[in-house]
Amino acid sequence: MRPAQLTNGPLQTYRSGEDISATTSSSAVSRTSVASFVLDTIDDATYVGARPNIMGG
């Protein structure tokens, strides 16, 4: 997983996927949101062998 700029903020909406690109206004994502993404996808085979991006939504 490749998060964009990390913040210490609360859980927020985020975008994830292999083909998303950063925008200057919404690329930062909280560490809490990254943890949520990891826990939500841990049993999902969608990203096995992939390098998904995660960014603020």
All heavy atoms as TSV, in Angstrom:
chain	resi	resn	atom	element	x	y	z
A	1	MET	N	N	0.831	-1.154	0.000
A	1	MET	CA	C	0.000	0.000	0.000
A	1	MET	C	C	0.883	1.226	0.000
A	1	MET	O	O	1.935	1.251	0.619
A	1	MET	CB	C	-0.893	-0.011	1.243
A	1	MET	CG	C	-1.670	1.228	1.366
A	1	MET	SD	S	-2.613	1.402	2.842
A	1	MET	CE	C	-1.763	0.487	4.024
A	2	ARG	N	N	0.421	2.256	-0.722
A	2	ARG	CA	C	1.189	3.491	-0.819
A	2	ARG	C	C	0.302	4.676	-0.456
A	2	ARG	O	O	-0.378	5.229	-1.313
A	2	ARG	CB	C	1.736	3.631	-2.227
A	2	ARG	CG	C	2.617	2.456	-2.584
A	2	ARG	CD	C	3.193	2.481	-3.955
A	2	ARG	NE	N	2.370	3.112	-4.956
A	2	ARG	CZ	C	2.615	3.077	-6.239
A	2	ARG	NH1	N	3.640	2.410	-6.675
A	2	ARG	NH2	N	1.842	3.685	-7.095
A	3	PRO	N	N	0.311	5.066	0.812
A	3	PRO	CA	C	-0.498	6.228	1.180
A	3	PRO	C	C	0.147	7.513	0.685
A	3	PRO	O	O	1.356	7.592	0.505
A	3	PRO	CB	C	-0.520	6.186	2.699
A	3	PRO	CG	C	0.711	5.454	3.075
A	3	PRO	CD	C	0.975	4.469	1.968
A	4	ALA	N	N	-0.693	8.501	0.478
A	4	ALA	CA	C	-0.192	9.833	0.134
A	4	ALA	C	C	0.359	10.461	1.408
A	4	ALA	O	O	0.737	9.748	2.335
A	4	ALA	CB	C	-1.334	10.655	-0.443
A	5	GLN	N	N	0.383	11.739	1.505
A	5	GLN	CA	C	0.871	12.421	2.704
A	5	GLN	C	C	0.039	11.993	3.913
A	5	GLN	O	O	-1.178	12.046	3.898
A	5	GLN	CB	C	0.763	13.922	2.511
A	5	GLN	CG	C	1.207	14.707	3.703
A	5	GLN	CD	C	1.022	16.198	3.505
A	5	GLN	OE1	O	0.550	16.643	2.475
A	5	GLN	NE2	N	1.395	16.959	4.493
A	6	LEU	N	N	0.709	11.576	4.995
A	6	LEU	CA	C	0.023	11.109	6.196
A	6	LEU	C	C	-0.185	12.246	7.193
A	6	LEU	O	O	0.679	13.094	7.354
A	6	LEU	CB	C	0.826	9.999	6.869
A	6	LEU	CG	C	0.893	8.682	6.111
A	6	LEU	CD1	C	1.885	7.748	6.783
A	6	LEU	CD2	C	-0.473	8.040	6.034
A	7	THR	N	N	-1.339	12.211	7.870
A	7	THR	CA	C	-1.630	13.179	8.918
A	7	THR	C	C	-2.002	12.420	10.191
A	7	THR	O	O	-2.217	11.205	10.156
A	7	THR	CB	C	-2.793	14.108	8.539
A	7	THR	OG1	O	-4.010	13.343	8.498
A	7	THR	CG2	C	-2.562	14.776	7.197
A	8	ASN	N	N	-2.101	13.131	11.288
A	8	ASN	CA	C	-2.504	12.539	12.558
A	8	ASN	C	C	-3.982	12.787	12.849
A	8	ASN	O	O	-4.419	12.678	13.985
A	8	ASN	CB	C	-1.650	13.085	13.700
A	8	ASN	CG	C	-0.226	12.598	13.612
A	8	ASN	OD1	O	0.030	11.468	13.216
A	8	ASN	ND2	N	0.716	13.452	13.962
A	9	GLY	N	N	-4.750	13.134	11.860
A	9	GLY	CA	C	-6.152	13.477	12.041
A	9	GLY	C	C	-7.043	12.272	12.299
A	9	GLY	O	O	-6.596	11.126	12.319
A	10	PRO	N	N	-8.340	12.525	12.467
A	10	PRO	CA	C	-9.305	11.461	12.723
A	10	PRO	C	C	-9.648	10.698	11.444
A	10	PRO	O	O	-9.226	11.075	10.344
A	10	PRO	CB	C	-10.527	12.225	13.237
A	10	PRO	CG	C	-10.437	13.547	12.547
A	10	PRO	CD	C	-8.960	13.848	12.474
A	11	LEU	N	N	-10.448	9.655	11.594
A	11	LEU	CA	C	-10.926	8.878	10.451
A	11	LEU	C	C	-11.653	9.805	9.489
A	11	LEU	O	O	-12.437	10.651	9.902
A	11	LEU	CB	C	-11.864	7.774	10.937
A	11	LEU	CG	C	-12.423	6.829	9.875
A	11	LEU	CD1	C	-11.299	6.026	9.235
A	11	LEU	CD2	C	-13.445	5.906	10.497
A	12	GLN	N	N	-11.366	9.662	8.210
A	12	GLN	CA	C	-11.974	10.505	7.182
A	12	GLN	C	C	-12.343	9.635	5.994
A	12	GLN	O	O	-11.944	8.473	5.921
A	12	GLN	CB	C	-10.988	11.589	6.748
A	12	GLN	CG	C	-9.739	11.000	6.077
A	12	GLN	CD	C	-8.627	11.991	5.849
A	12	GLN	OE1	O	-8.038	12.463	6.795
A	12	GLN	NE2	N	-8.351	12.297	4.604
A	13	THR	N	N	-13.089	10.184	5.075
A	13	THR	CA	C	-13.349	9.441	3.842
A	13	THR	C	C	-12.058	9.394	3.048
A	13	THR	O	O	-11.226	10.303	3.130
A	13	THR	CB	C	-14.452	10.111	3.001
A	13	THR	OG1	O	-14.072	11.445	2.695
A	13	THR	CG2	C	-15.784	10.106	3.742
A	14	TYR	N	N	-11.877	8.322	2.300
A	14	TYR	CA	C	-10.657	8.177	1.518
A	14	TYR	C	C	-10.965	7.474	0.206
A	14	TYR	O	O	-12.006	6.855	0.039
A	14	TYR	CB	C	-9.584	7.404	2.294
A	14	TYR	CG	C	-10.000	6.023	2.757
A	14	TYR	CD1	C	-9.898	4.926	1.906
A	14	TYR	CD2	C	-10.498	5.816	4.039
A	14	TYR	CE1	C	-10.276	3.665	2.324
A	14	TYR	CE2	C	-10.873	4.552	4.467
A	14	TYR	CZ	C	-10.759	3.491	3.603
A	14	TYR	OH	O	-11.141	2.227	4.013
A	15	ARG	N	N	-10.044	7.611	-0.731
A	15	ARG	CA	C	-10.126	6.914	-2.022
A	15	ARG	C	C	-8.999	5.901	-2.045
A	15	ARG	O	O	-7.917	6.158	-1.521
A	15	ARG	CB	C	-9.936	7.898	-3.178
A	15	ARG	CG	C	-10.965	9.000	-3.205
A	15	ARG	CD	C	-10.695	10.012	-4.310
A	15	ARG	NE	N	-9.447	10.738	-4.033
A	15	ARG	CZ	C	-8.539	11.048	-4.951
A	15	ARG	NH1	N	-8.705	10.691	-6.207
A	15	ARG	NH2	N	-7.460	11.713	-4.624
A	16	SER	N	N	-9.246	4.767	-2.650
A	16	SER	CA	C	-8.188	3.766	-2.769
A	16	SER	C	C	-8.312	3.058	-4.109
A	16	SER	O	O	-9.385	2.993	-4.700
A	16	SER	CB	C	-8.267	2.752	-1.633
A	16	SER	OG	O	-9.499	2.065	-1.671
A	17	GLY	N	N	-7.199	2.557	-4.578
A	17	GLY	CA	C	-7.174	1.829	-5.837
A	17	GLY	C	C	-5.799	1.900	-6.460
A	17	GLY	O	O	-4.923	2.619	-5.993
A	18	GLU	N	N	-5.621	1.156	-7.526
A	18	GLU	CA	C	-4.316	1.141	-8.190
A	18	GLU	C	C	-4.165	2.265	-9.201
A	18	GLU	O	O	-3.053	2.650	-9.536
A	18	GLU	CB	C	-4.104	-0.197	-8.886
A	18	GLU	CG	C	-3.967	-1.344	-7.917
A	18	GLU	CD	C	-3.679	-2.637	-8.634
A	18	GLU	OE1	O	-2.495	-2.898	-8.887
A	18	GLU	OE2	O	-4.651	-3.351	-8.946
A	19	ASP	N	N	-5.260	2.797	-9.695
A	19	ASP	CA	C	-5.200	3.775	-10.776
A	19	ASP	C	C	-5.704	5.155	-10.380
A	19	ASP	O	O	-6.167	5.910	-11.226
A	19	ASP	CB	C	-6.005	3.271	-11.974
A	19	ASP	CG	C	-5.431	1.992	-12.552
A	19	ASP	OD1	O	-4.194	1.842	-12.555
A	19	ASP	OD2	O	-6.213	1.137	-12.986
A	20	ILE	N	N	-5.638	5.501	-9.101
A	20	ILE	CA	C	-6.059	6.838	-8.701
A	20	ILE	C	C	-4.841	7.742	-8.642
A	20	ILE	O	O	-3.724	7.296	-8.418
A	20	ILE	CB	C	-6.799	6.834	-7.344
A	20	ILE	CG1	C	-5.902	6.320	-6.215
A	20	ILE	CG2	C	-8.079	6.048	-7.428
A	20	ILE	CD1	C	-6.499	6.508	-4.846
A	21	SER	N	N	-5.059	9.015	-8.881
A	21	SER	CA	C	-3.937	9.955	-8.848
A	21	SER	C	C	-4.213	11.039	-7.821
A	21	SER	O	O	-5.356	11.346	-7.493
A	21	SER	CB	C	-3.717	10.575	-10.225
A	21	SER	OG	O	-4.882	11.252	-10.634
A	22	ALA	N	N	-3.159	11.626	-7.316
A	22	ALA	CA	C	-3.255	12.644	-6.275
A	22	ALA	C	C	-3.725	13.972	-6.854
A	22	ALA	O	O	-3.394	14.328	-7.978
A	22	ALA	CB	C	-1.908	12.827	-5.603
A	23	THR	N	N	-4.505	14.658	-6.060
A	23	THR	CA	C	-4.846	16.047	-6.353
A	23	THR	C	C	-4.330	16.859	-5.178
A	23	THR	O	O	-4.286	16.379	-4.057
A	23	THR	CB	C	-6.366	16.239	-6.511
A	23	THR	OG1	O	-6.992	15.864	-5.293
A	23	THR	CG2	C	-6.914	15.390	-7.645
A	24	THR	N	N	-3.959	18.062	-5.425
A	24	THR	CA	C	-3.345	18.852	-4.365
A	24	THR	C	C	-4.290	19.101	-3.197
A	24	THR	O	O	-3.862	19.240	-2.073
A	24	THR	CB	C	-2.849	20.202	-4.917
A	24	THR	OG1	O	-3.940	20.880	-5.519
A	24	THR	CG2	C	-1.733	20.004	-5.906
A	25	SER	N	N	-5.587	19.154	-3.442
A	25	SER	CA	C	-6.519	19.483	-2.373
A	25	SER	C	C	-6.907	18.291	-1.508
A	25	SER	O	O	-7.411	18.473	-0.419
A	25	SER	CB	C	-7.786	20.112	-2.966
A	25	SER	OG	O	-8.416	19.172	-3.815
A	26	SER	N	N	-6.692	17.080	-1.983
A	26	SER	CA	C	-7.213	15.948	-1.209
A	26	SER	C	C	-6.277	14.745	-1.164
A	26	SER	O	O	-6.724	13.626	-1.026
A	26	SER	CB	C	-8.560	15.523	-1.778
A	26	SER	OG	O	-8.397	15.005	-3.082
A	27	SER	N	N	-4.990	14.959	-1.256
A	27	SER	CA	C	-4.098	13.806	-1.256
A	27	SER	C	C	-3.717	13.351	0.148
A	27	SER	O	O	-3.388	12.192	0.352
A	27	SER	CB	C	-2.836	14.093	-2.073
A	27	SER	OG	O	-2.134	15.185	-1.523
A	28	ALA	N	N	-3.776	14.232	1.139
A	28	ALA	CA	C	-3.411	13.853	2.510
A	28	ALA	C	C	-4.457	12.906	3.084
A	28	ALA	O	O	-5.649	13.047	2.830
A	28	ALA	CB	C	-3.286	15.084	3.388
A	29	VAL	N	N	-3.992	11.928	3.851
A	29	VAL	CA	C	-4.889	10.948	4.461
A	29	VAL	C	C	-4.410	10.682	5.887
A	29	VAL	O	O	-3.209	10.679	6.155
A	29	VAL	CB	C	-4.952	9.651	3.620
A	29	VAL	CG1	C	-3.621	8.939	3.566
A	29	VAL	CG2	C	-6.038	8.720	4.102
A	30	SER	N	N	-5.349	10.478	6.786
A	30	SER	CA	C	-4.960	10.257	8.183
A	30	SER	C	C	-4.462	8.827	8.395
A	30	SER	O	O	-4.864	7.899	7.687
A	30	SER	CB	C	-6.148	10.536	9.113
A	30	SER	OG	O	-7.147	9.563	8.950
A	31	ARG	N	N	-3.603	8.685	9.358
A	31	ARG	CA	C	-3.108	7.354	9.720
A	31	ARG	C	C	-4.262	6.458	10.160
A	31	ARG	O	O	-4.261	5.258	9.910
A	31	ARG	CB	C	-2.060	7.474	10.819
A	31	ARG	CG	C	-0.744	8.034	10.330
A	31	ARG	CD	C	0.237	8.284	11.487
A	31	ARG	NE	N	1.550	8.631	10.977
A	31	ARG	CZ	C	1.924	9.843	10.592
A	31	ARG	NH1	N	1.051	10.839	10.644
A	31	ARG	NH2	N	3.133	10.069	10.146
A	32	THR	N	N	-5.268	7.044	10.808
A	32	THR	CA	C	-6.453	6.295	11.219
A	32	THR	C	C	-7.186	5.742	10.000
A	32	THR	O	O	-7.646	4.597	10.010
A	32	THR	CB	C	-7.398	7.209	12.027
A	32	THR	OG1	O	-6.676	7.787	13.094
A	32	THR	CG2	C	-8.577	6.440	12.564
A	33	SER	N	N	-7.265	6.516	8.934
A	33	SER	CA	C	-7.926	6.066	7.711
A	33	SER	C	C	-7.128	4.943	7.041
A	33	SER	O	O	-7.708	4.010	6.497
A	33	SER	CB	C	-8.110	7.232	6.750
A	33	SER	OG	O	-8.942	8.207	7.334
A	34	VAL	N	N	-5.800	5.045	7.068
A	34	VAL	CA	C	-4.960	3.983	6.508
A	34	VAL	C	C	-5.174	2.686	7.288
A	34	VAL	O	O	-5.338	1.612	6.701
A	34	VAL	CB	C	-3.470	4.388	6.499
A	34	VAL	CG1	C	-2.595	3.218	6.079
A	34	VAL	CG2	C	-3.247	5.572	5.580
A	35	ALA	N	N	-5.210	2.777	8.605
A	35	ALA	CA	C	-5.459	1.590	9.428
A	35	ALA	C	C	-6.826	0.993	9.120
A	35	ALA	O	O	-6.975	-0.229	9.022
A	35	ALA	CB	C	-5.355	1.950	10.903
A	36	SER	N	N	-7.826	1.843	8.937
A	36	SER	CA	C	-9.166	1.374	8.597
A	36	SER	C	C	-9.156	0.638	7.258
A	36	SER	O	O	-9.771	-0.421	7.113
A	36	SER	CB	C	-10.127	2.556	8.543
A	36	SER	OG	O	-11.401	2.147	8.133
A	37	PHE	N	N	-8.449	1.193	6.272
A	37	PHE	CA	C	-8.337	0.549	4.963
A	37	PHE	C	C	-7.698	-0.833	5.092
A	37	PHE	O	O	-8.180	-1.809	4.519
A	37	PHE	CB	C	-7.515	1.422	4.009
A	37	PHE	CG	C	-7.153	0.738	2.728
A	37	PHE	CD1	C	-8.074	0.599	1.708
A	37	PHE	CD2	C	-5.878	0.226	2.538
A	37	PHE	CE1	C	-7.743	-0.048	0.524
A	37	PHE	CE2	C	-5.531	-0.411	1.365
A	37	PHE	CZ	C	-6.468	-0.544	0.351
A	38	VAL	N	N	-6.621	-0.914	5.850
A	38	VAL	CA	C	-5.930	-2.203	6.030
A	38	VAL	C	C	-6.870	-3.229	6.664
A	38	VAL	O	O	-6.977	-4.362	6.196
A	38	VAL	CB	C	-4.650	-2.024	6.882
A	38	VAL	CG1	C	-4.071	-3.368	7.283
A	38	VAL	CG2	C	-3.624	-1.204	6.115
A	39	LEU	N	N	-7.567	-2.828	7.717
A	39	LEU	CA	C	-8.471	-3.764	8.388
A	39	LEU	C	C	-9.663	-4.145	7.512
A	39	LEU	O	O	-10.125	-5.285	7.560
A	39	LEU	CB	C	-8.950	-3.165	9.710
A	39	LEU	CG	C	-7.864	-3.018	10.769
A	39	LEU	CD1	C	-8.423	-2.276	11.984
A	39	LEU	CD2	C	-7.302	-4.369	11.170
A	40	ASP	N	N	-10.154	-3.206	6.707
A	40	ASP	CA	C	-11.289	-3.497	5.824
A	40	ASP	C	C	-10.924	-4.437	4.686
A	40	ASP	O	O	-11.777	-5.145	4.158
A	40	ASP	CB	C	-11.857	-2.200	5.236
A	40	ASP	CG	C	-12.590	-1.360	6.258
A	40	ASP	OD1	O	-12.917	-1.885	7.346
A	40	ASP	OD2	O	-12.824	-0.166	5.967
A	41	THR	N	N	-9.671	-4.435	4.266
A	41	THR	CA	C	-9.273	-5.228	3.095
A	41	THR	C	C	-8.408	-6.438	3.432
A	41	THR	O	O	-7.980	-7.146	2.523
A	41	THR	CB	C	-8.521	-4.349	2.080
A	41	THR	OG1	O	-7.367	-3.791	2.707
A	41	THR	CG2	C	-9.405	-3.242	1.545
A	42	ILE	N	N	-8.173	-6.706	4.697
A	42	ILE	CA	C	-7.247	-7.776	5.079
A	42	ILE	C	C	-7.708	-9.157	4.598
A	42	ILE	O	O	-6.896	-9.998	4.259
A	42	ILE	CB	C	-6.978	-7.754	6.595
A	42	ILE	CG1	C	-5.698	-8.503	6.895
A	42	ILE	CG2	C	-8.155	-8.298	7.381
A	42	ILE	CD1	C	-5.115	-8.170	8.245
A	43	ASP	N	N	-9.010	-9.380	4.545
A	43	ASP	CA	C	-9.540	-10.669	4.092
A	43	ASP	C	C	-10.005	-10.641	2.644
A	43	ASP	O	O	-10.613	-11.597	2.167
A	43	ASP	CB	C	-10.711	-11.107	4.983
A	43	ASP	CG	C	-10.254	-11.471	6.378
A	43	ASP	OD1	O	-9.116	-11.942	6.529
A	43	ASP	OD2	O	-11.056	-11.282	7.318
A	44	ASP	N	N	-9.722	-9.556	1.937
A	44	ASP	CA	C	-10.166	-9.372	0.558
A	44	ASP	C	C	-8.989	-9.626	-0.388
A	44	ASP	O	O	-7.918	-9.063	-0.203
A	44	ASP	CB	C	-10.683	-7.944	0.399
A	44	ASP	CG	C	-11.298	-7.670	-0.951
A	44	ASP	OD1	O	-11.279	-8.549	-1.829
A	44	ASP	OD2	O	-11.809	-6.550	-1.125
A	45	ALA	N	N	-9.183	-10.438	-1.380
A	45	ALA	CA	C	-8.097	-10.785	-2.306
A	45	ALA	C	C	-7.882	-9.738	-3.403
A	45	ALA	O	O	-7.000	-9.893	-4.239
A	45	ALA	CB	C	-8.377	-12.137	-2.945
A	46	THR	N	N	-8.635	-8.662	-3.378
A	46	THR	CA	C	-8.550	-7.652	-4.442
A	46	THR	C	C	-7.140	-7.111	-4.639
A	46	THR	O	O	-6.692	-6.935	-5.765
A	46	THR	CB	C	-9.502	-6.473	-4.130
A	46	THR	OG1	O	-10.822	-6.980	-3.997
A	46	THR	CG2	C	-9.454	-5.420	-5.215
A	47	TYR	N	N	-6.438	-6.859	-3.567
A	47	TYR	CA	C	-5.127	-6.214	-3.670
A	47	TYR	C	C	-3.951	-7.156	-3.440
A	47	TYR	O	O	-2.831	-6.694	-3.253
A	47	TYR	CB	C	-5.046	-5.039	-2.706
A	47	TYR	CG	C	-6.021	-3.925	-3.047
A	47	TYR	CD1	C	-7.016	-3.541	-2.156
A	47	TYR	CD2	C	-5.950	-3.264	-4.258
A	47	TYR	CE1	C	-7.898	-2.530	-2.465
A	47	TYR	CE2	C	-6.829	-2.258	-4.584
A	47	TYR	CZ	C	-7.800	-1.890	-3.685
A	47	TYR	OH	O	-8.676	-0.884	-4.004
A	48	VAL	N	N	-4.171	-8.448	-3.488
A	48	VAL	CA	C	-3.067	-9.399	-3.334
A	48	VAL	C	C	-2.115	-9.226	-4.520
A	48	VAL	O	O	-2.525	-9.277	-5.675
A	48	VAL	CB	C	-3.590	-10.848	-3.250
A	48	VAL	CG1	C	-2.427	-11.837	-3.303
A	48	VAL	CG2	C	-4.414	-11.049	-1.991
A	49	GLY	N	N	-0.870	-8.962	-4.233
A	49	GLY	CA	C	0.136	-8.767	-5.279
A	49	GLY	C	C	0.061	-7.398	-5.929
A	49	GLY	O	O	0.774	-7.146	-6.897
A	50	ALA	N	N	-0.774	-6.512	-5.406
A	50	ALA	CA	C	-0.946	-5.180	-5.995
A	50	ALA	C	C	-0.344	-4.119	-5.086
A	50	ALA	O	O	0.045	-4.405	-3.955
A	50	ALA	CB	C	-2.424	-4.906	-6.208
A	51	ARG	N	N	-0.270	-2.904	-5.599
A	51	ARG	CA	C	0.219	-1.771	-4.818
A	51	ARG	C	C	-0.842	-0.664	-4.845
A	51	ARG	O	O	-0.717	0.302	-5.595
A	51	ARG	CB	C	1.530	-1.260	-5.381
A	51	ARG	CG	C	2.659	-2.272	-5.242
A	51	ARG	CD	C	3.968	-1.726	-5.679
A	51	ARG	NE	N	3.899	-1.280	-7.072
A	51	ARG	CZ	C	4.897	-0.751	-7.734
A	51	ARG	NH1	N	6.064	-0.609	-7.164
A	51	ARG	NH2	N	4.752	-0.365	-8.980
A	52	PRO	N	N	-1.871	-0.806	-4.032
A	52	PRO	CA	C	-2.928	0.210	-4.067
A	52	PRO	C	C	-2.470	1.534	-3.452
A	52	PRO	O	O	-1.616	1.561	-2.572
A	52	PRO	CB	C	-4.036	-0.400	-3.219
A	52	PRO	CG	C	-3.324	-1.327	-2.289
A	52	PRO	CD	C	-2.161	-1.868	-3.075
A	53	ASN	N	N	-3.017	2.602	-3.964
A	53	ASN	CA	C	-2.800	3.931	-3.401
A	53	ASN	C	C	-3.981	4.243	-2.497
A	53	ASN	O	O	-5.090	3.774	-2.730
A	53	ASN	CB	C	-2.739	4.974	-4.517
A	53	ASN	CG	C	-1.565	4.769	-5.417
A	53	ASN	OD1	O	-0.443	4.619	-4.960
A	53	ASN	ND2	N	-1.802	4.739	-6.712
A	54	ILE	N	N	-3.770	5.057	-1.490
A	54	ILE	CA	C	-4.847	5.523	-0.632
A	54	ILE	C	C	-4.649	7.011	-0.394
A	54	ILE	O	O	-3.538	7.456	-0.112
A	54	ILE	CB	C	-4.945	4.728	0.679
A	54	ILE	CG1	C	-6.075	5.264	1.545
A	54	ILE	CG2	C	-3.639	4.687	1.415
A	54	ILE	CD1	C	-6.390	4.409	2.754
A	55	MET	N	N	-5.722	7.784	-0.601
A	55	MET	CA	C	-5.659	9.230	-0.485
A	55	MET	C	C	-6.937	9.746	0.149
A	55	MET	O	O	-7.981	9.092	0.075
A	55	MET	CB	C	-5.525	9.865	-1.874
A	55	MET	CG	C	-4.271	9.471	-2.558
A	55	MET	SD	S	-4.278	10.054	-4.236
A	55	MET	CE	C	-2.959	9.057	-4.877
A	56	GLY	N	N	-6.854	10.918	0.733
A	56	GLY	CA	C	-8.047	11.549	1.288
A	56	GLY	C	C	-9.098	11.760	0.222
A	56	GLY	O	O	-8.791	11.951	-0.943
A	57	GLY	N	N	-10.342	11.647	0.615
A	57	GLY	CA	C	-11.428	11.713	-0.347
A	57	GLY	C	C	-12.122	12.993	-0.307
A	57	GLY	O	O	-12.827	13.492	-1.058
